[in-house]
Amino acid sequence: MDKHAKIYVAGHRGLVGSAILENLKSKGYTNIVTRTHKELDLANQTDVAHFFSTEKPEYVFLAAAKVGGIIANNVYRADFIYENMMIQNNVIHQSYLNKVKKLLFLGSTCIYPKNASQPMKEDSLLTDTLEYTNEPYAIAKIAGIKMCESYNLQYNTNFISVMPTNLYGPNDNFDLEKSHVLPALIRKIHLAKLLSEGQEGAVVKDFGVNNIKEAKRYLKSFGVSSKEVEIWGSGKPKREFLWSKDMADACVFIMENRDFSDTYNKGDKEIRNTHINIGTGKDVSIKELAETIKNIIGFKGDLVFNTDKPDGTIRKLTDVSKLNGLGWKHKIELEDGLNKMYKWYLNNKK
Protein backbone atom coordinates (compact mmCIF):
# COMPACT_ATOMS: atom_id res chain seq x y z
CA MET A 1 0.00 0.00 0.00
CA ASP A 2 1.31 3.43 -0.90
CA LYS A 3 1.49 5.78 2.10
CA HIS A 4 -0.85 8.21 0.31
CA ALA A 5 -3.35 5.60 -0.90
CA LYS A 6 -6.93 6.19 0.22
CA ILE A 7 -7.76 3.65 2.92
CA TYR A 8 -11.23 3.16 4.40
CA VAL A 9 -11.40 1.70 7.92
CA ALA A 10 -14.98 0.58 8.55
CA GLY A 11 -15.71 0.46 12.27
CA HIS A 12 -12.86 2.73 13.33
CA ARG A 13 -14.29 3.43 16.79
CA GLY A 14 -14.47 -0.17 17.94
CA LEU A 15 -11.86 -2.36 19.56
CA VAL A 16 -10.63 -3.75 16.24
CA GLY A 17 -11.01 -0.71 14.00
CA SER A 18 -9.44 1.76 16.43
CA ALA A 19 -6.36 -0.46 16.75
CA ILE A 20 -6.03 -0.75 12.96
CA LEU A 21 -6.46 3.02 12.57
CA GLU A 22 -3.74 3.69 15.15
CA ASN A 23 -1.40 1.19 13.49
CA LEU A 24 -1.87 2.74 10.06
CA LYS A 25 -1.19 6.23 11.38
CA SER A 26 1.92 5.04 13.22
CA LYS A 27 3.25 3.63 9.94
CA GLY A 28 2.79 6.91 8.08
CA TYR A 29 -0.44 6.38 6.15
CA THR A 30 -1.92 9.82 5.56
CA ASN A 31 -5.13 9.37 3.54
CA ILE A 32 -7.43 7.41 5.85
CA VAL A 33 -11.21 7.69 5.51
CA THR A 34 -13.56 6.97 8.42
CA ARG A 35 -17.26 7.36 9.16
CA THR A 36 -19.18 6.99 12.40
CA HIS A 37 -22.36 4.93 12.45
CA LYS A 38 -24.33 8.17 12.62
CA GLU A 39 -22.58 9.44 9.50
CA LEU A 40 -22.90 6.17 7.56
CA ASP A 41 -25.17 3.23 8.32
CA LEU A 42 -23.35 0.31 6.72
CA ALA A 43 -26.54 -1.75 6.80
CA ASN A 44 -28.14 0.74 4.40
CA GLN A 45 -27.43 -0.32 0.82
CA THR A 46 -28.12 3.06 -0.76
CA ASP A 47 -25.95 4.98 1.69
CA VAL A 48 -23.03 2.57 1.32
CA ALA A 49 -23.26 2.72 -2.48
CA HIS A 50 -23.16 6.53 -2.38
CA PHE A 51 -20.19 6.53 0.00
CA PHE A 52 -18.10 4.23 -2.19
CA SER A 53 -18.95 5.98 -5.45
CA THR A 54 -18.06 9.34 -3.87
CA GLU A 55 -14.96 8.45 -1.84
CA LYS A 56 -13.50 5.70 -4.08
CA PRO A 57 -11.24 4.07 -1.45
CA GLU A 58 -8.37 1.97 -2.79
CA TYR A 59 -8.09 -0.28 0.26
CA VAL A 60 -10.74 -1.35 2.78
CA PHE A 61 -10.47 -2.79 6.30
CA LEU A 62 -13.90 -4.20 7.13
CA ALA A 63 -13.81 -4.17 10.93
CA ALA A 64 -17.38 -2.96 11.43
CA ALA A 65 -19.68 -5.55 13.03
CA LYS A 66 -22.31 -6.10 15.67
CA VAL A 67 -20.47 -7.94 18.44
CA GLY A 68 -21.15 -9.12 21.98
CA GLY A 69 -20.58 -11.77 24.60
CA ILE A 70 -22.34 -15.07 25.25
CA ILE A 71 -25.47 -13.41 26.68
CA ALA A 72 -25.94 -10.90 23.88
CA ASN A 73 -25.24 -13.50 21.18
CA ASN A 74 -27.82 -15.85 22.60
CA VAL A 75 -30.53 -13.25 23.25
CA TYR A 76 -30.25 -10.99 20.19
CA ARG A 77 -29.91 -13.80 17.64
CA ALA A 78 -31.87 -12.14 14.83
CA ASP A 79 -30.02 -8.84 15.25
CA PHE A 80 -26.63 -10.52 15.05
CA ILE A 81 -27.27 -12.42 11.82
CA TYR A 82 -29.20 -9.65 10.08
CA GLU A 83 -26.99 -6.68 10.88
CA ASN A 84 -23.70 -8.45 10.23
CA MET A 85 -24.80 -9.89 6.92
CA MET A 86 -26.16 -6.54 5.76
CA ILE A 87 -22.90 -4.76 6.65
CA GLN A 88 -20.79 -7.41 4.91
CA ASN A 89 -22.93 -7.64 1.80
CA ASN A 90 -22.96 -3.89 1.27
CA VAL A 91 -19.27 -3.21 1.88
CA ILE A 92 -17.89 -6.22 0.01
CA HIS A 93 -20.18 -5.75 -3.00
CA GLN A 94 -19.48 -2.03 -3.25
CA SER A 95 -15.76 -2.72 -2.95
CA TYR A 96 -16.09 -4.93 -6.02
CA LEU A 97 -18.20 -2.43 -7.97
CA ASN A 98 -15.82 0.42 -7.20
CA LYS A 99 -12.66 -1.56 -8.00
CA VAL A 100 -11.10 -1.56 -4.53
CA LYS A 101 -7.54 -2.91 -4.86
CA LYS A 102 -7.63 -4.98 -1.70
CA LEU A 103 -10.09 -5.62 1.14
CA LEU A 104 -9.50 -7.25 4.51
CA PHE A 105 -12.58 -8.84 6.09
CA LEU A 106 -12.41 -9.51 9.82
CA GLY A 107 -14.36 -12.41 11.20
CA SER A 108 -14.03 -14.46 14.38
CA THR A 109 -12.86 -17.92 15.43
CA CYS A 110 -16.44 -18.70 16.51
CA ILE A 111 -16.88 -19.79 12.86
CA TYR A 112 -15.41 -23.17 13.80
CA PRO A 113 -17.49 -26.16 14.94
CA LYS A 114 -18.18 -26.55 18.64
CA ASN A 115 -16.25 -29.81 18.73
CA ALA A 116 -13.49 -28.89 16.29
CA SER A 117 -10.14 -30.55 16.87
CA GLN A 118 -7.77 -28.38 18.88
CA PRO A 119 -5.93 -26.29 17.93
CA MET A 120 -8.39 -25.27 15.21
CA LYS A 121 -7.04 -25.31 11.69
CA GLU A 122 -8.59 -23.27 8.88
CA ASP A 123 -9.75 -26.44 7.14
CA SER A 124 -12.02 -27.42 10.05
CA LEU A 125 -14.55 -24.84 8.81
CA LEU A 126 -18.00 -26.32 8.05
CA THR A 127 -17.05 -29.82 9.24
CA ASP A 128 -19.55 -30.04 12.15
CA THR A 129 -22.21 -28.24 14.24
CA LEU A 130 -21.57 -24.73 15.54
CA GLU A 131 -21.81 -23.63 19.18
CA TYR A 132 -25.53 -22.87 19.68
CA THR A 133 -25.22 -19.62 21.64
CA ASN A 134 -23.40 -17.76 18.86
CA GLU A 135 -24.59 -19.70 15.80
CA PRO A 136 -26.27 -16.70 14.06
CA TYR A 137 -23.16 -14.52 14.40
CA ALA A 138 -20.91 -17.37 13.24
CA ILE A 139 -23.08 -18.05 10.19
CA ALA A 140 -22.90 -14.38 9.22
CA LYS A 141 -19.10 -14.44 9.43
CA ILE A 142 -18.89 -17.68 7.46
CA ALA A 143 -21.01 -16.04 4.77
CA GLY A 144 -18.51 -13.16 4.72
CA ILE A 145 -15.60 -15.56 4.17
CA LYS A 146 -17.42 -17.31 1.34
CA MET A 147 -18.44 -14.00 -0.17
CA CYS A 148 -14.81 -12.85 -0.31
CA GLU A 149 -13.69 -16.19 -1.78
CA SER A 150 -16.48 -16.19 -4.34
CA TYR A 151 -15.88 -12.63 -5.53
CA ASN A 152 -12.17 -13.40 -5.85
CA LEU A 153 -12.85 -16.50 -7.94
CA GLN A 154 -15.54 -14.99 -10.13
CA TYR A 155 -14.39 -11.37 -10.43
CA ASN A 156 -10.64 -11.66 -9.73
CA THR A 157 -10.85 -9.33 -6.73
CA ASN A 158 -8.25 -9.36 -3.95
CA PHE A 159 -10.34 -9.81 -0.80
CA ILE A 160 -8.70 -11.55 2.18
CA SER A 161 -10.47 -12.89 5.28
CA VAL A 162 -8.83 -13.08 8.69
CA MET A 163 -10.25 -14.75 11.79
CA PRO A 164 -8.92 -13.17 15.00
CA THR A 165 -9.18 -15.10 18.23
CA ASN A 166 -10.67 -13.43 21.34
CA LEU A 167 -9.40 -9.85 21.38
CA TYR A 168 -8.89 -7.37 24.18
CA GLY A 169 -7.37 -3.92 24.44
CA PRO A 170 -8.04 -0.16 24.34
CA ASN A 171 -11.63 0.85 23.44
CA ASP A 172 -13.01 -2.53 24.47
CA ASN A 173 -16.65 -2.78 25.58
CA PHE A 174 -16.98 -2.91 29.38
CA ASP A 175 -20.80 -3.01 29.44
CA LEU A 176 -21.64 -5.80 31.89
CA GLU A 177 -24.64 -6.89 29.81
CA LYS A 178 -22.94 -7.03 26.43
CA SER A 179 -19.19 -7.29 26.92
CA HIS A 180 -16.91 -10.27 26.30
CA VAL A 181 -15.53 -12.26 29.20
CA LEU A 182 -12.18 -10.50 29.68
CA PRO A 183 -13.35 -6.85 29.92
CA ALA A 184 -16.36 -7.98 31.95
CA LEU A 185 -14.08 -9.68 34.47
CA ILE A 186 -11.85 -6.63 34.73
CA ARG A 187 -14.77 -4.32 35.45
CA LYS A 188 -16.58 -6.67 37.83
CA ILE A 189 -13.47 -7.41 39.87
CA HIS A 190 -12.45 -3.75 39.91
CA LEU A 191 -15.87 -2.70 41.21
CA ALA A 192 -15.82 -5.50 43.82
CA LYS A 193 -12.47 -4.17 45.02
CA LEU A 194 -13.88 -0.64 45.32
CA LEU A 195 -16.82 -1.96 47.35
CA SER A 196 -14.49 -3.94 49.62
CA GLU A 197 -12.47 -0.77 50.27
CA GLY A 198 -15.56 1.31 51.00
CA GLN A 199 -15.03 3.51 47.93
CA GLU A 200 -18.75 3.92 47.30
CA GLY A 201 -18.35 7.29 45.62
CA ALA A 202 -16.06 5.74 43.01
CA VAL A 203 -18.61 2.99 42.36
CA VAL A 204 -21.41 5.54 41.86
CA LYS A 205 -19.15 7.54 39.53
CA ASP A 206 -18.27 4.45 37.52
CA PHE A 207 -21.93 3.78 36.74
CA GLY A 208 -23.10 7.39 36.59
CA VAL A 209 -26.08 6.57 38.83
CA ASN A 210 -27.70 8.61 41.58
CA ASN A 211 -26.69 6.66 44.66
CA ILE A 212 -24.79 3.64 45.97
CA LYS A 213 -27.97 1.63 46.62
CA GLU A 214 -28.83 1.78 42.95
CA ALA A 215 -25.30 0.76 41.98
CA LYS A 216 -25.20 -2.14 44.47
CA ARG A 217 -28.59 -3.39 43.30
CA TYR A 218 -27.38 -3.46 39.71
CA LEU A 219 -24.08 -5.13 40.64
CA LYS A 220 -25.88 -7.76 42.69
CA SER A 221 -27.70 -8.88 39.54
CA PHE A 222 -24.26 -9.70 38.11
CA GLY A 223 -23.05 -11.43 41.25
CA VAL A 224 -20.74 -8.64 42.36
CA SER A 225 -20.36 -7.65 46.01
CA SER A 226 -17.62 -6.52 48.37
CA LYS A 227 -16.86 -10.14 49.23
CA GLU A 228 -17.17 -12.04 45.96
CA VAL A 229 -17.53 -12.00 42.19
CA GLU A 230 -19.70 -14.56 40.46
CA ILE A 231 -18.46 -15.95 37.15
CA TRP A 232 -20.63 -17.90 34.71
CA GLY A 233 -19.79 -21.56 34.28
CA SER A 234 -17.24 -23.86 35.85
CA GLY A 235 -14.15 -21.84 34.93
CA LYS A 236 -12.75 -24.89 33.11
CA PRO A 237 -13.23 -23.76 29.50
CA LYS A 238 -10.01 -22.56 27.91
CA ARG A 239 -9.71 -19.48 25.73
CA GLU A 240 -7.02 -17.79 23.69
CA PHE A 241 -6.62 -14.01 23.94
CA LEU A 242 -4.82 -11.62 21.61
CA TRP A 243 -3.86 -8.01 22.39
CA SER A 244 -5.80 -5.83 19.92
CA LYS A 245 -2.71 -3.90 18.84
CA ASP A 246 -1.02 -7.17 17.89
CA MET A 247 -4.11 -8.08 15.87
CA ALA A 248 -3.98 -4.72 14.10
CA ASP A 249 -0.32 -5.19 13.29
CA ALA A 250 -1.09 -8.59 11.76
CA CYS A 251 -3.89 -7.11 9.65
CA VAL A 252 -1.77 -4.27 8.30
CA PHE A 253 1.11 -6.69 7.67
CA ILE A 254 -1.17 -8.91 5.57
CA MET A 255 -2.55 -5.94 3.60
CA GLU A 256 0.96 -4.67 2.94
CA ASN A 257 2.64 -7.96 2.09
CA ARG A 258 0.17 -10.67 1.10
CA ASP A 259 -2.54 -11.29 -1.51
CA PHE A 260 -5.46 -13.69 -1.85
CA SER A 261 -3.24 -15.91 -4.01
CA ASP A 262 -0.98 -16.47 -0.96
CA THR A 263 -3.81 -18.03 1.06
CA TYR A 264 -4.16 -21.37 -0.74
CA ASN A 265 -2.07 -24.00 -2.53
CA LYS A 266 -1.81 -23.29 -6.23
CA GLY A 267 -2.42 -26.94 -7.16
CA ASP A 268 -5.78 -27.17 -5.34
CA LYS A 269 -8.69 -28.12 -7.61
CA GLU A 270 -11.13 -26.64 -5.11
CA ILE A 271 -10.20 -23.31 -3.54
CA ARG A 272 -11.72 -23.05 -0.08
CA ASN A 273 -10.76 -22.20 3.52
CA THR A 274 -8.56 -19.35 2.32
CA HIS A 275 -9.12 -17.40 5.53
CA ILE A 276 -6.25 -16.86 7.98
CA ASN A 277 -6.39 -17.43 11.76
CA ILE A 278 -4.91 -14.60 13.80
CA GLY A 279 -3.94 -15.52 17.34
CA THR A 280 -1.18 -16.53 19.71
CA GLY A 281 -1.53 -20.30 19.59
CA LYS A 282 -1.71 -20.28 23.43
CA ASP A 283 -4.73 -20.57 25.72
CA VAL A 284 -5.70 -20.26 29.39
CA SER A 285 -8.70 -21.45 31.45
CA ILE A 286 -11.33 -18.89 32.46
CA LYS A 287 -10.47 -19.68 36.10
CA GLU A 288 -6.78 -18.93 35.50
CA LEU A 289 -7.71 -15.76 33.63
CA ALA A 290 -9.97 -14.57 36.46
CA GLU A 291 -7.34 -15.29 39.11
CA THR A 292 -4.69 -13.41 37.14
CA ILE A 293 -6.99 -10.40 36.79
CA LYS A 294 -7.86 -10.62 40.49
CA ASN A 295 -4.16 -10.50 41.38
CA ILE A 296 -3.45 -7.59 39.02
CA ILE A 297 -6.35 -5.57 40.45
CA GLY A 298 -5.66 -6.57 44.04
CA PHE A 299 -9.11 -7.84 45.02
CA LYS A 300 -9.01 -9.92 48.22
CA GLY A 301 -12.46 -11.50 47.96
CA ASP A 302 -13.60 -14.78 46.42
CA LEU A 303 -14.28 -15.85 42.87
CA VAL A 304 -17.45 -17.97 42.74
CA PHE A 305 -18.12 -20.12 39.67
CA ASN A 306 -21.83 -20.61 38.93
CA THR A 307 -22.06 -24.06 37.34
CA ASP A 308 -25.78 -23.58 36.65
CA LYS A 309 -24.76 -21.19 33.88
CA PRO A 310 -23.44 -22.40 30.50
CA ASP A 311 -19.75 -22.84 29.82
CA GLY A 312 -19.99 -22.45 26.09
CA THR A 313 -17.35 -24.19 23.98
CA ILE A 314 -14.92 -26.08 26.23
CA ARG A 315 -11.81 -25.09 24.32
CA LYS A 316 -11.06 -22.63 21.52
CA LEU A 317 -7.45 -22.46 20.43
CA THR A 318 -6.33 -21.44 16.96
CA ASP A 319 -3.68 -23.10 14.88
CA VAL A 320 -1.61 -20.12 13.73
CA SER A 321 0.88 -22.01 11.58
CA LYS A 322 -0.60 -20.50 8.40
CA LEU A 323 -0.19 -16.98 9.78
CA ASN A 324 3.32 -17.68 11.04
CA GLY A 325 4.18 -19.15 7.64
CA LEU A 326 3.08 -15.91 6.01
CA GLY A 327 5.61 -14.06 8.17
CA TRP A 328 3.84 -12.70 11.28
CA LYS A 329 3.91 -13.69 15.00
CA HIS A 330 2.36 -12.05 18.09
CA LYS A 331 4.50 -9.95 20.48
CA ILE A 332 2.42 -9.23 23.63
CA GLU A 333 1.92 -12.07 26.12
CA LEU A 334 -1.31 -12.28 28.14
CA GLU A 335 -0.20 -11.06 31.59
CA ASP A 336 1.56 -8.05 30.08
CA GLY A 337 -1.56 -7.31 28.04
CA LEU A 338 -3.84 -7.60 31.08
CA ASN A 339 -1.74 -5.04 32.96
CA LYS A 340 -1.95 -2.69 29.98
CA MET A 341 -5.70 -3.28 29.71
CA TYR A 342 -6.38 -2.51 33.37
CA LYS A 343 -4.31 0.68 33.23
CA TRP A 344 -6.26 1.74 30.13
CA TYR A 345 -9.57 1.08 31.90
CA LEU A 346 -8.55 3.12 34.96
CA ASN A 347 -7.50 6.06 32.76
CA ASN A 348 -10.52 6.01 30.45
CA LYS A 349 -13.56 4.83 32.41
CA LYS A 350 -16.33 7.32 32.89
C-alpha positions as CSV (number, residue, x, y, z in Angstrom):
1,M,0.0,0.0,0.0
2,D,1.3,3.4,-0.9
3,K,1.5,5.8,2.1
4,H,-0.8,8.2,0.3
5,A,-3.3,5.6,-0.9
6,K,-6.9,6.2,0.2
7,I,-7.8,3.6,2.9
8,Y,-11.2,3.2,4.4
9,V,-11.4,1.7,7.9
10,A,-15.0,0.6,8.6
11,G,-15.7,0.5,12.3
12,H,-12.9,2.7,13.3
13,R,-14.3,3.4,16.8
14,G,-14.5,-0.2,17.9
15,L,-11.9,-2.4,19.6
16,V,-10.6,-3.8,16.2
17,G,-11.0,-0.7,14.0
18,S,-9.4,1.8,16.4
19,A,-6.4,-0.5,16.7
20,I,-6.0,-0.7,13.0
21,L,-6.5,3.0,12.6
22,E,-3.7,3.7,15.2
23,N,-1.4,1.2,13.5
24,L,-1.9,2.7,10.1
25,K,-1.2,6.2,11.4
26,S,1.9,5.0,13.2
27,K,3.3,3.6,9.9
28,G,2.8,6.9,8.1
29,Y,-0.4,6.4,6.2
30,T,-1.9,9.8,5.6
31,N,-5.1,9.4,3.5
32,I,-7.4,7.4,5.9
33,V,-11.2,7.7,5.5
34,T,-13.6,7.0,8.4
35,R,-17.3,7.4,9.2
36,T,-19.2,7.0,12.4
37,H,-22.4,4.9,12.5
38,K,-24.3,8.2,12.6
39,E,-22.6,9.4,9.5
40,L,-22.9,6.2,7.6
41,D,-25.2,3.2,8.3
42,L,-23.4,0.3,6.7
43,A,-26.5,-1.8,6.8
44,N,-28.1,0.7,4.4
45,Q,-27.4,-0.3,0.8
46,T,-28.1,3.1,-0.8
47,D,-26.0,5.0,1.7
48,V,-23.0,2.6,1.3
49,A,-23.3,2.7,-2.5
50,H,-23.2,6.5,-2.4
51,F,-20.2,6.5,0.0
52,F,-18.1,4.2,-2.2
53,S,-19.0,6.0,-5.4
54,T,-18.1,9.3,-3.9
55,E,-15.0,8.4,-1.8
56,K,-13.5,5.7,-4.1
57,P,-11.2,4.1,-1.5
58,E,-8.4,2.0,-2.8
59,Y,-8.1,-0.3,0.3
60,V,-10.7,-1.3,2.8
61,F,-10.5,-2.8,6.3
62,L,-13.9,-4.2,7.1
63,A,-13.8,-4.2,10.9
64,A,-17.4,-3.0,11.4
65,A,-19.7,-5.5,13.0
66,K,-22.3,-6.1,15.7
67,V,-20.5,-7.9,18.4
68,G,-21.1,-9.1,22.0
69,G,-20.6,-11.8,24.6
70,I,-22.3,-15.1,25.2
71,I,-25.5,-13.4,26.7
72,A,-25.9,-10.9,23.9
73,N,-25.2,-13.5,21.2
74,N,-27.8,-15.9,22.6
75,V,-30.5,-13.2,23.2
76,Y,-30.2,-11.0,20.2
77,R,-29.9,-13.8,17.6
78,A,-31.9,-12.1,14.8
79,D,-30.0,-8.8,15.2
80,F,-26.6,-10.5,15.0
81,I,-27.3,-12.4,11.8
82,Y,-29.2,-9.6,10.1
83,E,-27.0,-6.7,10.9
84,N,-23.7,-8.5,10.2
85,M,-24.8,-9.9,6.9
86,M,-26.2,-6.5,5.8
87,I,-22.9,-4.8,6.7
88,Q,-20.8,-7.4,4.9
89,N,-22.9,-7.6,1.8
90,N,-23.0,-3.9,1.3
91,V,-19.3,-3.2,1.9
92,I,-17.9,-6.2,0.0
93,H,-20.2,-5.8,-3.0
94,Q,-19.5,-2.0,-3.3
95,S,-15.8,-2.7,-3.0
96,Y,-16.1,-4.9,-6.0
97,L,-18.2,-2.4,-8.0
98,N,-15.8,0.4,-7.2
99,K,-12.7,-1.6,-8.0
100,V,-11.1,-1.6,-4.5
101,K,-7.5,-2.9,-4.9
102,K,-7.6,-5.0,-1.7
103,L,-10.1,-5.6,1.1
104,L,-9.5,-7.3,4.5
105,F,-12.6,-8.8,6.1
106,L,-12.4,-9.5,9.8
107,G,-14.4,-12.4,11.2
108,S,-14.0,-14.5,14.4
109,T,-12.9,-17.9,15.4
110,C,-16.4,-18.7,16.5
111,I,-16.9,-19.8,12.9
112,Y,-15.4,-23.2,13.8
113,P,-17.5,-26.2,14.9
114,K,-18.2,-26.5,18.6
115,N,-16.2,-29.8,18.7
116,A,-13.5,-28.9,16.3
117,S,-10.1,-30.5,16.9
118,Q,-7.8,-28.4,18.9
119,P,-5.9,-26.3,17.9
120,M,-8.4,-25.3,15.2
121,K,-7.0,-25.3,11.7
122,E,-8.6,-23.3,8.9
123,D,-9.7,-26.4,7.1
124,S,-12.0,-27.4,10.0
125,L,-14.6,-24.8,8.8
126,L,-18.0,-26.3,8.0
127,T,-17.1,-29.8,9.2
128,D,-19.5,-30.0,12.1
129,T,-22.2,-28.2,14.2
130,L,-21.6,-24.7,15.5
131,E,-21.8,-23.6,19.2
132,Y,-25.5,-22.9,19.7
133,T,-25.2,-19.6,21.6
134,N,-23.4,-17.8,18.9
135,E,-24.6,-19.7,15.8
136,P,-26.3,-16.7,14.1
137,Y,-23.2,-14.5,14.4
138,A,-20.9,-17.4,13.2
139,I,-23.1,-18.0,10.2
140,A,-22.9,-14.4,9.2
141,K,-19.1,-14.4,9.4
142,I,-18.9,-17.7,7.5
143,A,-21.0,-16.0,4.8
144,G,-18.5,-13.2,4.7
145,I,-15.6,-15.6,4.2
146,K,-17.4,-17.3,1.3
147,M,-18.4,-14.0,-0.2
148,C,-14.8,-12.8,-0.3
149,E,-13.7,-16.2,-1.8
150,S,-16.5,-16.2,-4.3
151,Y,-15.9,-12.6,-5.5
152,N,-12.2,-13.4,-5.9
153,L,-12.8,-16.5,-7.9
154,Q,-15.5,-15.0,-10.1
155,Y,-14.4,-11.4,-10.4
156,N,-10.6,-11.7,-9.7
157,T,-10.9,-9.3,-6.7
158,N,-8.2,-9.4,-3.9
159,F,-10.3,-9.8,-0.8
160,I,-8.7,-11.5,2.2
161,S,-10.5,-12.9,5.3
162,V,-8.8,-13.1,8.7
163,M,-10.3,-14.7,11.8
164,P,-8.9,-13.2,15.0
165,T,-9.2,-15.1,18.2
166,N,-10.7,-13.4,21.3
167,L,-9.4,-9.9,21.4
168,Y,-8.9,-7.4,24.2
169,G,-7.4,-3.9,24.4
170,P,-8.0,-0.2,24.3
171,N,-11.6,0.8,23.4
172,D,-13.0,-2.5,24.5
173,N,-16.6,-2.8,25.6
174,F,-17.0,-2.9,29.4
175,D,-20.8,-3.0,29.4
176,L,-21.6,-5.8,31.9
177,E,-24.6,-6.9,29.8
178,K,-22.9,-7.0,26.4
179,S,-19.2,-7.3,26.9
180,H,-16.9,-10.3,26.3
181,V,-15.5,-12.3,29.2
182,L,-12.2,-10.5,29.7
183,P,-13.3,-6.8,29.9
184,A,-16.4,-8.0,32.0
185,L,-14.1,-9.7,34.5
186,I,-11.9,-6.6,34.7
187,R,-14.8,-4.3,35.5
188,K,-16.6,-6.7,37.8
189,I,-13.5,-7.4,39.9
190,H,-12.4,-3.8,39.9
191,L,-15.9,-2.7,41.2
192,A,-15.8,-5.5,43.8
193,K,-12.5,-4.2,45.0
194,L,-13.9,-0.6,45.3
195,L,-16.8,-2.0,47.4
196,S,-14.5,-3.9,49.6
197,E,-12.5,-0.8,50.3
198,G,-15.6,1.3,51.0
199,Q,-15.0,3.5,47.9
200,E,-18.8,3.9,47.3
201,G,-18.4,7.3,45.6
202,A,-16.1,5.7,43.0
203,V,-18.6,3.0,42.4
204,V,-21.4,5.5,41.9
205,K,-19.2,7.5,39.5
206,D,-18.3,4.4,37.5
207,F,-21.9,3.8,36.7
208,G,-23.1,7.4,36.6
209,V,-26.1,6.6,38.8
210,N,-27.7,8.6,41.6
211,N,-26.7,6.7,44.7
212,I,-24.8,3.6,46.0
213,K,-28.0,1.6,46.6
214,E,-28.8,1.8,42.9
215,A,-25.3,0.8,42.0
216,K,-25.2,-2.1,44.5
217,R,-28.6,-3.4,43.3
218,Y,-27.4,-3.5,39.7
219,L,-24.1,-5.1,40.6
220,K,-25.9,-7.8,42.7
221,S,-27.7,-8.9,39.5
222,F,-24.3,-9.7,38.1
223,G,-23.0,-11.4,41.3
224,V,-20.7,-8.6,42.4
225,S,-20.4,-7.7,46.0
226,S,-17.6,-6.5,48.4
227,K,-16.9,-10.1,49.2
228,E,-17.2,-12.0,46.0
229,V,-17.5,-12.0,42.2
230,E,-19.7,-14.6,40.5
231,I,-18.5,-15.9,37.1
232,W,-20.6,-17.9,34.7
233,G,-19.8,-21.6,34.3
234,S,-17.2,-23.9,35.8
235,G,-14.1,-21.8,34.9
236,K,-12.8,-24.9,33.1
237,P,-13.2,-23.8,29.5
238,K,-10.0,-22.6,27.9
239,R,-9.7,-19.5,25.7
240,E,-7.0,-17.8,23.7
241,F,-6.6,-14.0,23.9
242,L,-4.8,-11.6,21.6
243,W,-3.9,-8.0,22.4
244,S,-5.8,-5.8,19.9
245,K,-2.7,-3.9,18.8
246,D,-1.0,-7.2,17.9
247,M,-4.1,-8.1,15.9
248,A,-4.0,-4.7,14.1
249,D,-0.3,-5.2,13.3
250,A,-1.1,-8.6,11.8
251,C,-3.9,-7.1,9.6
252,V,-1.8,-4.3,8.3
253,F,1.1,-6.7,7.7
254,I,-1.2,-8.9,5.6
255,M,-2.5,-5.9,3.6
256,E,1.0,-4.7,2.9
257,N,2.6,-8.0,2.1
258,R,0.2,-10.7,1.1
259,D,-2.5,-11.3,-1.5
260,F,-5.5,-13.7,-1.9
261,S,-3.2,-15.9,-4.0
262,D,-1.0,-16.5,-1.0
263,T,-3.8,-18.0,1.1
264,Y,-4.2,-21.4,-0.7
265,N,-2.1,-24.0,-2.5
266,K,-1.8,-23.3,-6.2
267,G,-2.4,-26.9,-7.2
268,D,-5.8,-27.2,-5.3
269,K,-8.7,-28.1,-7.6
270,E,-11.1,-26.6,-5.1
271,I,-10.2,-23.3,-3.5
272,R,-11.7,-23.1,-0.1
273,N,-10.8,-22.2,3.5
274,T,-8.6,-19.4,2.3
275,H,-9.1,-17.4,5.5
276,I,-6.3,-16.9,8.0
277,N,-6.4,-17.4,11.8
278,I,-4.9,-14.6,13.8
279,G,-3.9,-15.5,17.3
280,T,-1.2,-16.5,19.7
281,G,-1.5,-20.3,19.6
282,K,-1.7,-20.3,23.4
283,D,-4.7,-20.6,25.7
284,V,-5.7,-20.3,29.4
285,S,-8.7,-21.4,31.4
286,I,-11.3,-18.9,32.5
287,K,-10.5,-19.7,36.1
288,E,-6.8,-18.9,35.5
289,L,-7.7,-15.8,33.6
290,A,-10.0,-14.6,36.5
291,E,-7.3,-15.3,39.1
292,T,-4.7,-13.4,37.1
293,I,-7.0,-10.4,36.8
294,K,-7.9,-10.6,40.5
295,N,-4.2,-10.5,41.4
296,I,-3.4,-7.6,39.0
297,I,-6.3,-5.6,40.4
298,G,-5.7,-6.6,44.0
299,F,-9.1,-7.8,45.0
300,K,-9.0,-9.9,48.2
301,G,-12.5,-11.5,48.0
302,D,-13.6,-14.8,46.4
303,L,-14.3,-15.9,42.9
304,V,-17.5,-18.0,42.7
305,F,-18.1,-20.1,39.7
306,N,-21.8,-20.6,38.9
307,T,-22.1,-24.1,37.3
308,D,-25.8,-23.6,36.7
309,K,-24.8,-21.2,33.9
310,P,-23.4,-22.4,30.5
311,D,-19.8,-22.8,29.8
312,G,-20.0,-22.4,26.1
313,T,-17.4,-24.2,24.0
314,I,-14.9,-26.1,26.2
315,R,-11.8,-25.1,24.3
316,K,-11.1,-22.6,21.5
317,L,-7.4,-22.5,20.4
318,T,-6.3,-21.4,17.0
319,D,-3.7,-23.1,14.9
320,V,-1.6,-20.1,13.7
321,S,0.9,-22.0,11.6
322,K,-0.6,-20.5,8.4
323,L,-0.2,-17.0,9.8
324,N,3.3,-17.7,11.0
325,G,4.2,-19.2,7.6
326,L,3.1,-15.9,6.0
327,G,5.6,-14.1,8.2
328,W,3.8,-12.7,11.3
329,K,3.9,-13.7,15.0
330,H,2.4,-12.1,18.1
331,K,4.5,-10.0,20.5
332,I,2.4,-9.2,23.6
333,E,1.9,-12.1,26.1
334,L,-1.3,-12.3,28.1
335,E,-0.2,-11.1,31.6
336,D,1.6,-8.0,30.1
337,G,-1.6,-7.3,28.0
338,L,-3.8,-7.6,31.1
339,N,-1.7,-5.0,33.0
340,K,-2.0,-2.7,30.0
341,M,-5.7,-3.3,29.7
342,Y,-6.4,-2.5,33.4
343,K,-4.3,0.7,33.2
344,W,-6.3,1.7,30.1
345,Y,-9.6,1.1,31.9
346,L,-8.5,3.1,35.0
347,N,-7.5,6.1,32.8
348,N,-10.5,6.0,30.5
349,K,-13.6,4.8,32.4
350,K,-16.3,7.3,32.9
